């Protein structure tokens, strides 16, 4: 392993993640927050919910009640006035349903003088959920979509119609109270009705689109689920004000600044990456091969969210697959590395944030008896990278603004 490149990668990762933590972003968003004189309630949902709720509670000083629901392992302590829950992601579970029910009970019977501060981040689609079908069926449909490689917009278009809180329905539940929504974006282009399936934003998707997605992926649906895909969601909400407070664009810009401070010339390829993880990794590796030996350090940056089609039964995530797919292209290159991380600190159902590979990785994998294409076929990038020291582990970061992949070449 190239220790210098690995150190550079760690510095870029740490600096980038620190820059997109939600604390300052929430504080900025609340500069214009003015309660109406009634009760002020806080509801936070998503992978960054605990961090956002803590920042908001510190700014406001006092709230009249709150609920925060986040991913397992992401609650880092008590927040005065806020009940914190952990639940399932990327597939909702009973804790998702019960925590969401607590939030609905907290926000029942509100008046025009009341205000709901709604803090939303990626992962909310699974964590903030009250299904209109049996929970087991919703879990099955979510798993079908994940396994098929459906992108986040397709998944949320379907899930909105199977939920009592998605697609603007939570804001409608809070009416006539005002909903002040602060959003940490995890979707390319920041479509507010798609982030966490838009619980407090008018839905732009249609029933026709939802049915087309179900047909495209051959979803197995009960009669009731199929009927719900034909029920329209709220298209107008008069009681909501929304502020977006962080996105993958900022993550890429932070990565570029740190690359530059390390002596690399940064090149932003895109902040809208949305393709197969292994295709993205292969492409990034090929770019490095093309720029080998050009005499100056370069850093190629791509932000967004890739997808994985499950063909095996291994363990991994999209960032680990992306990194591993670059290995054949950079094999033997003395000064090239590719790494990819999820800004929330978790990549797929693993404890890793992503993966790192360099020109020595191919040899190390072969010595471990592993072949890249076979590993990818089994979707077992985690165990392969673990054997060659290629896992990137950050722990939960408290933020979630998509992924960033970087290719370094000296």
C-alpha positions as CSV (number, residue, x, y, z in Angstrom):
1,X,0.0,0.0,0.0
2,X,1.2,3.5,-0.8
3,X,1.3,5.0,2.6
4,X,1.7,8.6,1.4
5,X,-1.4,8.4,-0.8
6,X,-3.3,6.7,2.0
7,X,-2.4,9.6,4.3
8,X,-3.5,12.1,1.7
9,X,-6.8,10.3,1.3
10,X,-7.5,10.3,5.1
11,X,-6.8,14.0,5.2
12,X,-9.1,14.8,2.3
13,X,-11.9,12.6,3.9
14,X,-11.6,14.1,7.4
15,X,-11.4,17.7,6.1
16,X,-14.3,17.3,3.7
17,X,-16.6,15.6,6.3
18,X,-15.8,18.2,9.0
19,X,-16.8,21.0,6.6
20,X,-20.3,19.5,6.0
21,X,-21.3,18.7,9.6
22,X,-24.7,20.1,10.2
23,X,-24.0,22.2,13.4
24,X,-23.1,25.5,11.7
25,X,-25.6,24.8,8.8
26,X,-28.5,24.5,11.2
27,X,-27.4,27.6,13.1
28,X,-27.4,29.6,9.9
29,X,-30.8,28.3,8.9
30,X,-32.3,29.2,12.2
31,X,-31.2,32.8,12.0
32,X,-34.5,33.6,10.3
33,X,-36.6,31.3,12.5
34,X,-39.3,33.2,14.4
35,X,-42.0,31.2,16.4
36,X,-45.5,32.5,16.3
37,X,-46.0,32.7,20.1
38,X,-47.6,29.3,20.6
39,X,-45.8,26.0,21.2
40,X,-42.5,25.3,19.4
41,X,-42.1,21.6,18.7
42,X,-39.1,19.8,17.1
43,X,-39.2,16.8,14.9
44,X,-35.9,15.5,13.3
45,X,-35.6,12.5,11.0
46,X,-32.7,11.0,9.1
47,X,-29.1,9.9,9.5
48,X,-28.1,13.4,10.7
49,X,-31.2,13.8,12.9
50,X,-29.4,13.6,16.3
51,X,-26.8,16.1,15.3
52,X,-29.3,18.5,13.8
53,X,-31.6,18.3,16.8
54,X,-28.8,18.9,19.2
55,X,-27.6,22.0,17.2
56,X,-31.2,23.3,17.0
57,X,-31.9,22.8,20.8
58,X,-28.7,24.7,21.6
59,X,-29.7,27.6,19.4
60,X,-33.3,27.8,20.6
61,X,-32.5,27.2,24.3
62,X,-36.0,25.9,25.0
63,X,-38.6,23.8,23.1
64,X,-42.0,22.5,24.1
65,X,-41.3,18.9,23.1
66,X,-39.4,17.0,20.4
67,X,-38.8,13.7,18.7
68,X,-35.7,12.7,16.8
69,X,-35.3,9.4,14.9
70,X,-32.1,8.3,13.4
71,X,-30.1,5.2,12.4
72,X,-28.9,2.6,14.9
73,X,-25.7,3.7,16.6
74,X,-26.2,7.4,15.7
75,X,-27.7,8.7,19.0
76,X,-24.7,10.2,20.9
77,X,-26.4,11.4,24.1
78,X,-29.5,13.1,25.6
79,X,-30.9,16.3,24.2
80,X,-33.0,18.4,26.6
81,X,-36.7,18.3,25.6
82,X,-36.2,15.8,22.8
83,X,-36.9,12.0,22.9
84,X,-34.3,10.3,20.7
85,X,-35.0,7.0,18.9
86,X,-32.9,4.7,16.7
87,X,-34.5,2.7,13.9
88,X,-33.9,0.7,10.7
89,X,-32.1,1.8,7.6
90,X,-32.2,1.4,4.6
91,X,-35.2,-0.8,5.3
92,X,-37.7,0.5,7.8
93,X,-38.5,-1.6,10.9
94,X,-40.9,-1.6,13.8
95,X,-38.8,1.0,15.6
96,X,-39.1,3.3,12.5
97,X,-42.9,2.9,12.7
98,X,-43.2,3.4,16.5
99,X,-40.8,6.5,16.6
100,X,-42.8,8.1,13.7
101,X,-46.0,7.4,15.6
102,X,-44.5,9.4,18.6
103,X,-43.8,12.3,16.3
104,X,-47.4,12.2,14.9
105,X,-48.8,12.1,18.5
106,X,-46.6,15.1,19.4
107,X,-47.9,17.2,16.5
108,X,-51.6,16.3,16.8
109,X,-54.2,19.0,17.3
110,X,-51.9,22.0,16.7
111,X,-53.2,25.6,16.2
112,X,-52.1,28.4,13.9
113,X,-50.0,29.9,16.7
114,X,-47.9,26.7,17.0
115,X,-44.7,26.0,15.0
116,X,-43.1,22.7,14.1
117,X,-39.3,22.8,13.5
118,X,-38.8,19.9,11.1
119,X,-35.2,18.9,10.6
120,X,-34.7,16.5,7.7
121,X,-31.7,14.6,6.4
122,X,-31.0,11.6,4.1
123,X,-32.2,8.3,5.4
124,X,-35.5,9.7,6.5
125,X,-37.4,7.6,4.0
126,X,-36.7,4.5,6.1
127,X,-36.5,6.1,9.5
128,X,-39.6,8.3,9.3
129,X,-42.4,6.1,8.3
130,X,-46.0,5.2,9.0
131,X,-47.0,2.7,6.3
132,X,-50.5,2.4,4.8
133,X,-49.8,-1.3,4.2
134,X,-48.5,-3.9,6.6
135,X,-45.0,-3.2,7.7
136,X,-43.7,-6.5,6.4
137,X,-45.0,-5.7,2.9
138,X,-43.4,-2.3,2.9
139,X,-40.1,-3.9,4.0
140,X,-40.4,-6.4,1.1
141,X,-41.1,-3.7,-1.5
142,X,-38.1,-1.6,-0.2
143,X,-35.9,-4.7,-0.5
144,X,-37.2,-5.4,-4.0
145,X,-36.3,-1.8,-5.0
146,X,-32.9,-1.9,-3.4
147,X,-32.0,-5.3,-5.1
148,X,-33.2,-4.1,-8.5
149,X,-30.9,-1.1,-8.5
150,X,-33.6,1.5,-8.5
151,X,-32.3,5.0,-7.9
152,X,-33.4,7.1,-4.9
153,X,-35.9,9.1,-6.9
154,X,-37.6,6.0,-8.2
155,X,-37.6,4.4,-4.8
156,X,-39.2,7.5,-3.2
157,X,-41.8,8.0,-5.9
158,X,-43.2,4.5,-5.0
159,X,-42.7,4.8,-1.2
160,X,-44.5,8.2,-1.0
161,X,-47.8,6.5,-2.0
162,X,-47.5,3.8,0.6
163,X,-47.0,6.1,3.5
164,X,-49.1,8.4,5.8
165,X,-46.2,10.8,6.3
166,X,-44.3,11.0,3.0
167,X,-45.1,13.2,-0.1
168,X,-46.2,16.2,2.0
169,X,-48.5,14.3,4.2
170,X,-46.7,15.1,7.4
171,X,-47.0,18.8,6.8
172,X,-50.7,18.4,6.1
173,X,-51.0,16.5,9.4
174,X,-49.4,19.4,11.2
175,X,-51.8,22.0,9.7
176,X,-52.8,24.7,10.6
177,X,-49.5,25.0,12.5
178,X,-46.6,26.4,10.6
179,X,-43.8,24.0,9.6
180,X,-40.3,25.4,9.4
181,X,-38.3,22.8,7.5
182,X,-34.5,22.7,7.5
183,X,-33.1,20.2,5.0
184,X,-29.7,18.6,4.6
185,X,-29.8,17.3,1.0
186,X,-28.6,13.8,0.0
187,X,-30.1,13.7,-3.5
188,X,-28.5,15.0,-6.7
189,X,-29.9,18.4,-7.7
190,X,-31.6,18.9,-4.2
191,X,-35.2,18.0,-5.2
192,X,-37.0,18.9,-2.0
193,X,-39.9,16.6,-2.6
194,X,-37.6,13.6,-2.9
195,X,-35.2,14.2,0.0
196,X,-36.4,11.6,2.6
197,X,-39.5,11.3,0.3
198,X,-40.5,14.9,1.1
199,X,-42.7,14.7,4.3
200,X,-43.1,18.5,4.3
201,X,-43.0,19.4,0.7
202,X,-45.5,19.3,-2.2
203,X,-45.0,16.2,-4.3
204,X,-44.1,16.7,-8.0
205,X,-44.2,13.0,-8.9
206,X,-47.4,11.4,-10.3
207,X,-49.3,8.1,-9.9
208,X,-48.5,7.3,-13.5
209,X,-44.8,7.5,-12.7
210,X,-45.2,5.3,-9.6
211,X,-47.0,2.7,-11.6
212,X,-44.4,2.8,-14.4
213,X,-41.6,2.2,-11.9
214,X,-43.5,-0.8,-10.4
215,X,-43.8,-2.2,-13.9
216,X,-40.2,-1.4,-14.8
217,X,-38.8,-3.5,-11.9
218,X,-41.6,-6.1,-11.8
219,X,-42.5,-5.3,-8.2
220,X,-44.6,-7.8,-6.4
221,X,-47.5,-5.8,-4.9
222,X,-50.6,-6.7,-3.0
223,X,-53.9,-5.5,-4.2
224,X,-53.9,-2.7,-1.6
225,X,-50.4,-1.5,-2.5
226,X,-51.2,-1.4,-6.2
227,X,-54.4,0.6,-5.3
228,X,-52.3,3.1,-3.2
229,X,-50.0,3.7,-6.1
230,X,-53.0,5.3,-7.8
231,X,-53.8,7.7,-4.9
232,X,-52.4,11.2,-5.5
233,X,-50.3,13.0,-2.9
234,X,-50.6,16.7,-1.8
235,X,-49.5,19.1,-4.6
236,X,-49.8,22.3,-2.6
237,X,-48.9,23.1,1.0
238,X,-49.6,26.6,2.4
239,X,-48.1,26.1,5.9
240,X,-44.5,25.2,5.1
241,X,-41.3,27.3,4.8
242,X,-38.2,25.3,3.7
243,X,-34.5,26.1,3.9
244,X,-31.8,23.8,2.3
245,X,-28.6,23.8,4.3
246,X,-26.0,21.6,2.7
247,X,-25.5,19.3,-0.3
248,X,-23.1,17.2,-2.2
249,X,-21.9,20.3,-4.1
250,X,-20.5,21.6,-0.8
251,X,-18.9,18.2,-0.1
252,X,-17.1,18.2,-3.5
253,X,-15.9,21.8,-3.0
254,X,-14.5,21.0,0.4
255,X,-12.7,18.0,-1.0
256,X,-11.3,20.1,-3.8
257,X,-9.9,22.7,-1.4
258,X,-8.1,20.0,0.7
259,X,-6.7,18.4,-2.4
260,X,-5.3,21.8,-3.5
261,X,-3.8,22.3,0.0
262,X,-2.0,19.0,-0.4
263,X,-0.5,20.1,-3.8
264,X,-2.9,18.4,-6.2
265,X,-4.7,20.3,-9.0
266,X,-8.4,19.4,-8.4
267,X,-10.6,18.6,-11.3
268,X,-14.4,18.4,-10.5
269,X,-15.8,15.7,-12.9
270,X,-19.3,16.0,-11.6
271,X,-21.4,16.6,-8.5
272,X,-24.3,14.6,-10.1
273,X,-22.8,11.1,-10.3
274,X,-25.6,8.5,-10.7
275,X,-24.7,5.2,-12.3
276,X,-23.6,1.7,-11.4
277,X,-20.9,1.8,-8.7
278,X,-18.6,-0.5,-10.5
279,X,-19.0,1.5,-13.7
280,X,-18.0,4.7,-11.8
281,X,-15.0,3.0,-10.3
282,X,-13.9,1.6,-13.6
283,X,-14.2,5.0,-15.2
284,X,-12.3,6.8,-12.5
285,X,-9.5,4.3,-12.7
286,X,-9.3,4.7,-16.4
287,X,-9.0,8.4,-16.1
288,X,-6.0,8.0,-13.7
289,X,-4.4,5.6,-16.2
290,X,-4.8,8.2,-19.0
291,X,-3.1,10.9,-16.9
292,X,-0.2,8.7,-15.6
293,X,3.2,10.3,-15.9
294,X,2.1,13.8,-16.8
295,X,4.4,15.4,-14.3
296,X,1.9,17.1,-11.9
297,X,-0.3,15.8,-9.1
298,X,-4.0,15.7,-10.1
299,X,-7.1,15.0,-8.1
300,X,-10.3,14.0,-10.0
301,X,-13.5,14.4,-7.9
302,X,-16.9,13.0,-8.4
303,X,-19.9,13.5,-6.1
304,X,-23.3,11.9,-6.1
305,X,-24.8,8.5,-5.4
306,X,-24.2,5.4,-7.4
307,X,-26.3,2.2,-7.3
308,X,-25.5,-1.5,-7.0
309,X,-27.4,-4.3,-8.7
310,X,-27.2,-7.3,-6.3
311,X,-25.9,-10.4,-8.1
312,X,-24.4,-12.2,-5.1
313,X,-24.8,-12.7,-1.4
314,X,-21.6,-11.0,-0.1
315,X,-21.2,-7.9,2.1
316,X,-20.4,-4.4,0.9
317,X,-21.7,-1.0,-0.2
318,X,-21.7,1.2,-3.3
319,X,-18.5,3.1,-2.2
320,X,-16.6,-0.1,-1.6
321,X,-17.7,-1.5,-4.9
322,X,-16.7,1.7,-6.7
323,X,-13.2,1.6,-5.2
324,X,-12.7,-2.1,-5.9
325,X,-13.8,-1.7,-9.5
326,X,-10.9,0.8,-10.1
327,X,-8.3,-1.8,-9.1
328,X,-7.6,-3.4,-12.6
329,X,-7.1,0.0,-14.2
330,X,-4.6,1.3,-11.7
331,X,-2.8,-2.0,-11.1
332,X,1.0,-1.4,-10.9
333,X,0.8,2.4,-11.0
334,X,3.2,3.6,-8.3
335,X,1.4,6.9,-7.5
336,X,-2.3,6.4,-8.1
337,X,-5.2,5.8,-5.7
338,X,-9.0,5.8,-5.8
339,X,-11.2,6.2,-2.7
340,X,-14.9,6.7,-2.2
341,X,-16.8,7.5,1.0
342,X,-20.4,8.0,2.2
343,X,-20.6,11.2,4.1
344,X,-22.8,9.6,6.8
345,X,-20.0,7.2,7.7
346,X,-21.8,4.1,6.7
347,X,-21.7,2.4,3.3
348,X,-24.5,-0.2,2.8
349,X,-25.1,-2.6,5.6
350,X,-21.5,-2.3,6.9
351,X,-19.5,-0.5,9.6
352,X,-17.3,1.0,6.8
353,X,-17.8,4.4,5.3
354,X,-16.2,3.3,2.0
355,X,-13.1,1.9,0.4
356,X,-9.5,2.8,-0.7
357,X,-7.4,1.2,-3.3
358,X,-4.1,2.0,-5.0
359,X,-1.6,0.6,-7.5
360,X,-0.6,-2.1,-5.0
361,X,-4.1,-3.4,-4.4
362,X,-4.3,-5.8,-7.3
363,X,-1.2,-7.7,-6.1
364,X,-2.4,-7.8,-2.5
365,X,-5.8,-9.2,-3.6
366,X,-4.2,-11.9,-5.7
367,X,-1.9,-12.9,-2.8
368,X,-5.1,-13.2,-0.7
369,X,-6.6,-15.5,-3.4
370,X,-9.1,-13.0,-4.6
371,X,-10.0,-11.8,-8.1
372,X,-11.7,-8.5,-8.5
373,X,-14.5,-9.5,-10.9
374,X,-15.4,-12.6,-8.9
375,X,-15.6,-10.4,-5.7
376,X,-17.8,-7.9,-7.5
377,X,-20.1,-10.6,-8.9
378,X,-20.6,-11.7,-5.3
379,X,-21.0,-8.1,-4.0
380,X,-18.4,-9.0,-1.4
381,X,-16.2,-5.8,-1.6
382,X,-16.2,-5.5,2.2
383,X,-14.3,-8.7,2.9
384,X,-11.9,-8.2,0.0
385,X,-11.0,-4.7,1.1
386,X,-10.7,-5.8,4.7
387,X,-8.1,-8.3,3.7
388,X,-5.9,-5.7,2.0
389,X,-6.4,-2.8,4.4
390,X,-8.7,-0.9,2.1
391,X,-11.7,-0.3,4.3
392,X,-12.3,3.4,5.3
393,X,-13.9,3.5,8.8
394,X,-15.0,6.9,10.2
395,X,-17.9,5.9,12.4
396,X,-21.2,7.8,12.2
397,X,-20.4,11.4,11.2
398,X,-23.7,13.2,12.0
399,X,-24.2,14.4,8.5
400,X,-25.4,13.0,5.2
401,X,-24.9,14.8,1.9
402,X,-24.3,11.9,-0.6
403,X,-21.0,10.4,-1.5
404,X,-17.7,11.6,-2.8
405,X,-15.1,9.7,-4.8
406,X,-11.6,10.9,-5.6
407,X,-8.9,9.6,-7.9
408,X,-5.3,10.8,-7.0
409,X,-2.4,10.6,-9.4
410,X,1.1,12.0,-8.9
